[in-house]
Amino acid sequence: MIDIVLIRHGRTAWNVGEGQGQRFRGLIDLPLTDEGLVQAQAAALRLADARPTHGSTHTIRGVRLAAVYSSPLQRAVHTAQIIAEPHGLAAQSLPGLSSMDYGDWAGQLHSDVAQRWPDLYRQWRHDPFSIQIPGGESTQDLRDRAIAAVHEALAHHTDGETIALVSHQVVTRTLSCALAGLPNTAYWHIRQDLGNLSFIGYCPTSSEFALVGLNDTCHLNPALPQTKGLGTRILLIRHGQTAWNEGAGEERFRGRTDLPLDASGEAQALALASRLKNEPLAALYASPLLRAQQTIAPLAIELARSAHPGGQGFKIEPHGGLLDIDYGHFQGLTHSEAAAAYPELYARWRTAPSQVRFPGGEGLADVQARLLALLDELAARHPGETVTLVGHQIVNKVLACTLLGLDLDQIWRIRQDTAGINVFQQVDGVWHTLCLNDSCHLA
């Protein structure tokens, strides 16, 4: 696996948040502000920090970068130079990572563009891949050149190396969608904050990409991201490590087997409580299985102890919608045992999992149905509130795929580490992905 760290540059004077008061920046060559420099330095420190992790299988600190590639625009170049310096590297310019050519829209306020080109702007806000910007390029053209740039960089690297690509919001969003196989409509529904780190895995053997982490900003702000609006905000967590998880030995099909956390899992639960204790939580929901309950228990205790608003008497609410998939006859088997006992079914599970219904158990569609019912329940019970859900690897993968618009055969392209955090928020009836698989608290 070649690991790709996809980084959005730091702040410029034209980065003023979301909405119609911002300008189309594109190829206008803006410098970093003082705040942008601080953001770049924080990202550099995060990547160079060699502290150990509490059992996390994807390392987000202390990576040794083999190369740092950058858009040729100065806001990206300066960010890349700061990130490259601790590794003794020079940032390499890669023109395909440059921002979008917004043509006649460049430098204009969104409100002015919406007034002058109302139909085109409205279509761009719906599906940016469906239009050609006057005097500029299309998002499809940008996608093609950005993907070509990624492959150009990958051609110089081998399995086990990590590279950084520093670019712009339009590029990091486009690449996140394209490399993870997301539909075009997901473009507006995934968050890419200034100075964020997103993690993509590339397998040279299969030439496939996987989304390891999205919009990680804990080096900039320990609080998890949120967006404006009154929609429900969900913090989706995978339970901590057990003796049957990959990090503890040969992985087994866990399913409904009621396993406790091991020592690493207990440490992850404590780290999780420390990370979330200041979040404005309205409720704690968890799978009824012991490993999920134990993962969230330290947070429930912390909330009561610190007299967090609403924290007195905070209880964990078991919810059957978060139960792990019922693996039926596969339950308790190692992967090698399952492959030997059910070779055809196991092969299908690894290649077309949506087509598998486990003998004596469930299929992914069953898991998805109960999760969709859970989402409706949460949106009705907790409008404008933040709730925590603790589930399992497959449960969380299914929910992430559903909210990202991916079909269930793509679950292997979405990473869910033990005790990792995902943040989703409903905005005008649509679920937005604010971050994916954040395990910063485990370092």
C-alpha positions as CSV (number, residue, x, y, z in Angstrom):
1,M,0.0,0.0,0.0
2,I,1.2,3.5,-0.8
3,D,-0.3,6.0,1.6
4,I,-1.4,9.4,0.2
5,V,-1.9,12.4,2.6
6,L,-4.1,14.9,0.8
7,I,-3.8,18.4,2.3
8,R,-5.7,21.6,1.6
9,H,-3.5,24.7,1.8
10,G,-3.7,27.2,4.7
11,R,-5.9,30.3,4.9
12,T,-5.5,33.3,2.5
13,A,-7.2,36.7,2.7
14,W,-10.0,35.4,0.3
15,N,-10.8,32.3,2.5
16,V,-13.7,33.8,4.4
17,G,-15.9,30.8,5.1
18,E,-18.8,29.4,3.2
19,G,-21.7,31.1,1.4
20,Q,-22.2,33.9,-1.1
21,G,-19.8,36.3,0.6
22,Q,-16.8,34.3,-0.5
23,R,-14.9,34.8,-3.9
24,F,-14.0,32.3,-6.6
25,R,-10.2,32.1,-6.0
26,G,-9.0,29.6,-8.6
27,L,-5.8,30.5,-10.4
28,I,-5.5,33.9,-8.7
29,D,-2.2,33.6,-6.9
30,L,-2.9,34.5,-3.3
31,P,-0.3,34.3,-0.4
32,L,-1.0,32.7,2.9
33,T,-2.0,34.9,5.8
34,D,-0.4,34.7,9.2
35,E,-3.2,32.3,10.2
36,G,-2.5,30.2,7.1
37,L,1.2,29.9,8.1
38,V,0.1,28.7,11.5
39,Q,-2.2,26.1,9.9
40,A,0.6,24.8,7.7
41,Q,3.0,24.6,10.6
42,A,0.4,22.7,12.7
43,A,0.0,20.2,9.8
44,A,3.8,19.8,9.5
45,L,4.1,19.2,13.2
46,R,1.2,16.7,13.1
47,L,2.9,14.7,10.4
48,A,6.3,14.8,12.0
49,D,5.1,13.9,15.5
50,A,6.4,10.4,16.3
51,R,4.3,9.6,19.4
52,P,3.0,6.0,19.6
53,T,-0.6,5.2,19.0
54,H,-3.1,3.2,21.2
55,G,-3.7,0.3,18.8
56,S,-4.8,2.3,15.8
57,T,-4.0,0.5,12.5
58,H,-3.6,3.7,10.5
59,T,-0.7,6.0,11.7
60,I,-1.6,9.6,11.5
61,R,1.4,10.9,13.4
62,G,5.1,10.5,12.8
63,V,4.8,9.4,9.1
64,R,8.0,9.5,7.1
65,L,7.2,11.3,3.9
66,A,8.9,10.1,0.8
67,A,7.9,13.2,-1.2
68,V,5.7,16.3,-1.0
69,Y,4.0,17.4,-4.2
70,S,2.2,20.7,-4.6
71,S,0.0,22.9,-6.8
72,P,2.2,25.6,-8.4
73,L,0.2,28.3,-6.8
74,Q,2.0,30.1,-3.9
75,R,-0.6,29.3,-1.2
76,A,-0.1,25.6,-1.8
77,V,3.6,25.9,-2.4
78,H,4.3,27.6,0.8
79,T,2.1,25.1,2.7
80,A,4.0,22.3,1.1
81,Q,7.4,23.8,1.8
82,I,6.6,24.0,5.5
83,I,5.4,20.4,5.6
84,A,8.4,19.1,3.6
85,E,11.1,20.8,5.7
86,P,11.0,18.4,8.8
87,H,11.6,15.5,6.4
88,G,14.5,17.1,4.6
89,L,12.6,17.3,1.4
90,A,11.9,20.0,-1.2
91,A,8.3,20.4,-2.3
92,Q,7.9,19.3,-6.0
93,S,5.5,21.3,-8.2
94,L,2.8,19.2,-9.9
95,P,0.7,21.4,-12.3
96,G,-2.2,18.9,-12.4
97,L,-2.8,19.8,-8.7
98,S,-3.5,23.5,-9.5
99,S,-6.8,25.1,-8.6
100,M,-9.6,25.4,-11.0
101,D,-9.7,27.9,-13.9
102,Y,-12.8,29.7,-13.0
103,G,-12.6,31.9,-16.2
104,D,-15.1,34.7,-16.0
105,W,-16.0,33.8,-12.5
106,A,-12.5,34.2,-11.1
107,G,-12.3,36.9,-8.4
108,Q,-16.1,37.4,-8.4
109,L,-18.3,37.1,-5.3
110,H,-20.6,34.1,-5.3
111,S,-23.5,36.4,-4.9
112,D,-22.5,38.4,-8.0
113,V,-22.1,35.2,-10.0
114,A,-25.5,33.9,-8.8
115,Q,-27.0,37.2,-10.0
116,R,-25.3,37.3,-13.4
117,W,-25.5,33.6,-14.3
118,P,-28.5,32.4,-12.2
119,D,-29.3,29.2,-14.0
120,L,-25.6,28.2,-14.5
121,Y,-24.7,28.9,-10.9
122,R,-27.8,27.0,-9.6
123,Q,-26.7,24.0,-11.7
124,W,-23.1,24.3,-10.5
125,R,-24.4,24.2,-6.9
126,H,-26.4,21.1,-7.7
127,D,-23.9,19.1,-9.8
128,P,-20.5,20.9,-10.5
129,F,-19.5,18.2,-12.9
130,S,-22.4,19.0,-15.3
131,I,-21.4,22.5,-16.4
132,Q,-18.7,24.4,-18.3
133,I,-17.7,27.6,-16.6
134,P,-17.6,30.6,-19.1
135,G,-14.0,31.2,-20.1
136,G,-12.7,28.5,-17.8
137,E,-12.6,24.7,-17.4
138,S,-15.2,22.2,-16.3
139,T,-14.9,20.1,-13.1
140,Q,-14.7,17.0,-15.3
141,D,-11.5,18.4,-16.9
142,L,-10.1,19.3,-13.5
143,R,-10.9,15.8,-12.3
144,D,-9.1,14.2,-15.2
145,R,-5.9,16.3,-14.8
146,A,-5.9,15.9,-11.0
147,I,-6.2,12.1,-11.3
148,A,-3.5,12.1,-13.9
149,A,-1.3,14.1,-11.5
150,V,-1.9,11.6,-8.7
151,H,-0.8,8.7,-11.0
152,E,2.2,10.7,-12.1
153,A,3.3,11.1,-8.5
154,L,2.5,7.4,-7.7
155,A,4.7,6.2,-10.6
156,H,7.8,7.4,-8.6
157,H,6.9,5.4,-5.4
158,T,6.7,1.9,-4.1
159,D,4.7,-0.1,-1.7
160,G,5.1,1.1,1.9
161,E,5.9,4.7,1.1
162,T,3.8,7.8,2.1
163,I,3.5,10.9,0.0
164,A,1.8,14.2,0.6
165,L,-0.2,16.2,-2.1
166,V,-0.9,19.8,-1.2
167,S,-3.7,21.5,-3.2
168,H,-7.0,23.4,-3.1
169,Q,-10.5,22.8,-1.9
170,V,-11.9,22.2,-5.3
171,V,-9.1,19.7,-6.0
172,T,-9.1,17.9,-2.7
173,R,-12.9,17.5,-2.9
174,T,-12.8,16.3,-6.5
175,L,-10.0,13.8,-5.7
176,S,-11.8,12.5,-2.6
177,C,-14.9,11.9,-4.7
178,A,-13.1,10.4,-7.7
179,L,-10.6,8.2,-5.9
180,A,-13.2,6.8,-3.4
181,G,-15.7,6.3,-6.2
182,L,-18.3,8.7,-4.8
183,P,-21.1,10.0,-7.0
184,N,-20.8,13.5,-8.4
185,T,-23.6,14.7,-6.0
186,A,-21.4,13.9,-3.0
187,Y,-19.1,16.8,-4.0
188,W,-21.0,19.3,-1.9
189,H,-21.6,16.9,0.9
190,I,-18.1,16.2,2.0
191,R,-16.2,18.8,4.1
192,Q,-12.7,20.0,3.3
193,D,-11.5,22.5,5.8
194,L,-8.4,24.7,5.4
195,G,-5.2,22.8,6.5
196,N,-7.0,19.5,6.8
197,L,-5.5,16.1,6.3
198,S,-7.3,13.4,4.3
199,F,-5.8,9.9,3.9
200,I,-6.1,7.8,0.8
201,G,-4.6,4.3,0.4
202,Y,-3.5,3.0,-3.0
203,C,-2.8,-0.7,-3.7
204,P,-0.3,-1.0,-6.5
205,T,-1.3,-4.6,-7.2
206,S,-5.0,-4.0,-7.7
207,S,-4.7,-0.3,-8.7
208,E,-7.5,0.5,-6.3
209,F,-7.9,3.4,-3.9
210,A,-9.4,3.3,-0.4
211,L,-10.7,6.2,1.7
212,V,-8.7,5.9,5.0
213,G,-9.6,9.2,6.6
214,L,-11.3,12.4,5.5
215,N,-11.0,16.0,6.7
216,D,-8.9,15.4,9.9
217,T,-8.4,18.8,11.6
218,C,-7.4,17.8,15.2
219,H,-4.0,19.5,14.8
220,L,-5.9,22.8,14.2
221,N,-8.8,22.4,16.7
222,P,-9.5,19.5,19.1
223,A,-13.2,20.0,18.7
224,L,-14.8,17.9,16.0
225,P,-16.2,19.7,13.0
226,Q,-19.8,20.9,12.7
227,T,-21.7,23.0,10.3
228,K,-24.4,25.7,10.6
229,G,-28.0,24.7,10.7
230,L,-30.5,22.8,12.9
231,G,-30.0,19.3,11.6
232,T,-29.0,16.4,13.8
233,R,-25.2,15.9,14.2
234,I,-24.0,12.3,14.6
235,L,-20.6,11.2,16.1
236,L,-20.3,7.6,14.8
237,I,-17.7,5.6,16.6
238,R,-16.4,2.1,16.1
239,H,-15.9,0.2,19.4
240,G,-12.4,-0.3,20.8
241,Q,-10.1,-3.3,20.2
242,T,-11.0,-6.8,21.3
243,A,-8.9,-10.0,21.3
244,W,-10.7,-10.9,18.0
245,N,-9.7,-7.7,16.2
246,E,-7.0,-7.5,13.6
247,G,-4.7,-5.5,15.8
248,A,-4.7,-8.2,18.5
249,G,-3.9,-11.3,16.3
250,E,-5.6,-13.2,13.5
251,E,-9.0,-11.5,12.9
252,R,-12.2,-13.5,13.5
253,F,-15.7,-12.9,12.4
254,R,-17.1,-11.3,15.6
255,G,-20.7,-10.5,14.8
256,R,-23.0,-11.2,17.7
257,T,-20.2,-12.9,19.9
258,D,-20.2,-10.7,23.0
259,L,-16.5,-9.9,23.5
260,P,-15.0,-7.5,26.0
261,L,-12.4,-4.9,25.2
262,D,-8.8,-6.0,25.6
263,A,-6.2,-3.7,27.3
264,S,-5.6,-1.7,24.1
265,G,-9.4,-1.3,23.7
266,E,-9.7,0.0,27.2
267,A,-7.0,2.5,26.6
268,Q,-8.8,3.6,23.4
269,A,-12.0,4.1,25.3
270,L,-10.3,6.3,27.8
271,A,-8.7,8.4,25.0
272,L,-12.1,8.6,23.3
273,A,-13.7,10.0,26.5
274,S,-11.0,12.6,26.8
275,R,-11.5,13.7,23.2
276,L,-15.3,13.9,23.4
277,K,-15.9,15.2,26.9
278,N,-16.4,18.8,25.7
279,E,-18.7,18.0,22.9
280,P,-22.3,19.2,23.3
281,L,-23.8,15.8,23.5
282,A,-27.5,15.2,23.9
283,A,-27.5,11.4,24.1
284,L,-25.2,8.3,24.0
285,Y,-26.5,5.4,21.9
286,A,-24.5,2.1,21.6
287,S,-24.9,-1.4,20.2
288,P,-26.1,-3.7,23.1
289,L,-22.9,-5.8,22.8
290,L,-20.4,-5.5,25.6
291,R,-17.5,-4.1,23.5
292,A,-19.6,-1.2,22.4
293,Q,-21.0,-0.5,25.8
294,Q,-17.5,-0.6,27.4
295,T,-16.1,1.8,24.7
296,I,-18.6,4.5,25.6
297,A,-18.8,3.9,29.4
298,P,-15.7,6.1,30.3
299,L,-17.3,9.0,28.4
300,A,-20.6,8.6,30.3
301,I,-18.7,8.6,33.6
302,E,-16.7,11.7,32.5
303,L,-19.8,13.6,31.5
304,A,-21.4,13.0,34.9
305,R,-18.2,13.8,36.7
306,S,-17.6,17.1,35.0
307,A,-21.2,18.2,35.3
308,H,-21.3,18.7,31.5
309,P,-24.6,20.3,30.5
310,G,-27.1,17.4,30.5
311,G,-24.4,15.2,31.8
312,Q,-25.8,14.4,35.3
313,G,-27.4,11.1,35.1
314,F,-26.2,10.6,31.5
315,K,-26.9,7.0,30.5
316,I,-26.0,4.8,27.7
317,E,-29.0,3.8,25.6
318,P,-28.6,0.4,23.9
319,H,-30.0,0.4,20.4
320,G,-30.6,-2.8,18.3
321,G,-30.1,-0.8,15.1
322,L,-26.4,-0.6,16.0
323,L,-25.9,-4.4,16.6
324,D,-23.1,-6.0,14.6
325,I,-24.1,-8.0,11.5
326,D,-25.2,-11.5,12.3
327,Y,-22.5,-13.7,10.6
328,G,-24.5,-16.9,11.2
329,H,-22.3,-19.9,10.5
330,F,-19.3,-17.7,9.9
331,Q,-19.3,-16.4,13.4
332,G,-16.2,-17.1,15.4
333,L,-14.2,-18.3,12.4
334,T,-10.9,-16.8,11.3
335,H,-10.8,-15.6,7.8
336,S,-8.6,-18.5,6.7
337,E,-11.1,-20.9,8.4
338,A,-14.1,-19.3,6.6
339,A,-12.2,-19.3,3.3
340,A,-11.6,-23.1,3.7
341,A,-15.1,-24.0,4.8
342,Y,-17.0,-21.7,2.4
343,P,-14.6,-20.9,-0.4
344,E,-17.2,-19.5,-2.9
345,L,-19.2,-17.5,-0.4
346,Y,-16.0,-16.1,1.3
347,A,-14.7,-15.1,-2.1
348,R,-18.0,-13.3,-2.9
349,W,-17.9,-11.6,0.5
350,R,-14.5,-10.1,-0.4
351,T,-15.5,-9.1,-4.0
352,A,-19.3,-8.5,-4.0
353,P,-20.4,-8.3,-0.4
354,S,-23.8,-6.9,-1.1
355,Q,-24.7,-10.3,-2.7
356,V,-23.9,-12.3,0.4
357,R,-26.4,-13.4,3.0
358,F,-24.6,-15.4,5.6
359,P,-26.0,-18.9,6.2
360,G,-28.1,-18.6,9.4
361,G,-27.4,-14.8,9.6
362,E,-27.9,-11.5,7.8
363,G,-26.9,-9.6,4.6
364,L,-25.7,-6.0,4.3
365,A,-29.1,-5.0,3.1
366,D,-30.6,-6.1,6.5
367,V,-28.0,-3.9,8.3
368,Q,-28.7,-1.0,6.0
369,A,-32.5,-1.2,6.6
370,R,-32.1,-1.0,10.4
371,L,-29.6,1.8,10.1
372,L,-31.9,3.9,7.9
373,A,-34.7,3.4,10.5
374,L,-32.3,4.6,13.2
375,L,-31.4,7.7,11.2
376,D,-35.1,8.6,10.8
377,E,-35.5,8.1,14.6
378,L,-32.5,10.2,15.5
379,A,-33.5,13.1,13.2
380,A,-37.0,13.2,14.7
381,R,-35.8,12.9,18.4
382,H,-32.7,15.1,18.2
383,P,-33.2,18.0,15.8
384,G,-30.3,20.5,16.1
385,E,-28.6,18.2,18.7
386,T,-25.4,16.1,18.7
387,V,-25.6,12.4,19.5
388,T,-23.0,9.7,19.8
389,L,-23.5,6.3,18.3
390,V,-21.1,3.3,19.0
391,G,-21.3,0.6,16.4
392,H,-19.1,-2.0,14.7
393,Q,-16.8,-2.2,11.7
394,I,-19.4,-3.5,9.2
395,V,-22.2,-1.5,10.7
396,N,-20.2,1.7,10.5
397,K,-19.0,0.9,6.9
398,V,-22.6,0.4,5.8
399,L,-23.7,3.6,7.4
400,A,-20.8,5.6,5.9
401,C,-21.4,4.1,2.4
402,T,-25.1,4.9,2.7
403,L,-24.5,8.6,3.7
404,L,-21.7,9.0,1.1
405,G,-23.9,7.6,-1.7
406,L,-21.8,4.5,-2.3
407,D,-23.3,1.1,-3.1
408,L,-22.7,-1.6,-0.5
409,D,-20.1,-3.4,-2.7
410,Q,-17.8,-0.5,-1.8
411,I,-17.5,-1.2,1.9
412,W,-13.9,-2.3,1.6
413,R,-13.0,1.1,0.2
414,I,-14.0,2.8,3.4
415,R,-11.7,2.4,6.4
416,Q,-13.1,2.2,10.0
417,D,-10.4,1.8,12.7
418,T,-11.2,0.7,16.2
419,A,-12.3,3.7,18.3
420,G,-12.2,5.9,15.2
421,I,-14.7,8.8,14.9
422,N,-16.9,9.9,12.0
423,V,-19.0,13.0,12.0
424,F,-22.2,13.4,9.9
425,Q,-24.7,16.3,10.1
426,Q,-28.0,16.7,8.4
427,V,-28.4,20.0,6.5
428,D,-31.7,20.8,4.8
429,G,-32.6,17.1,4.9
430,V,-29.3,16.0,3.4
431,W,-26.5,14.2,5.3
432,H,-23.1,15.8,5.1
433,T,-19.8,14.0,5.9
434,L,-17.7,16.4,8.1
435,C,-15.0,13.9,8.9
436,L,-14.3,10.2,8.5
437,N,-12.3,7.8,10.6
438,D,-10.6,10.4,12.8
439,S,-8.3,8.6,15.3
440,C,-6.2,11.6,16.4
441,H,-7.1,10.9,20.0
442,L,-5.3,7.6,19.9
443,A,-1.9,9.2,19.4
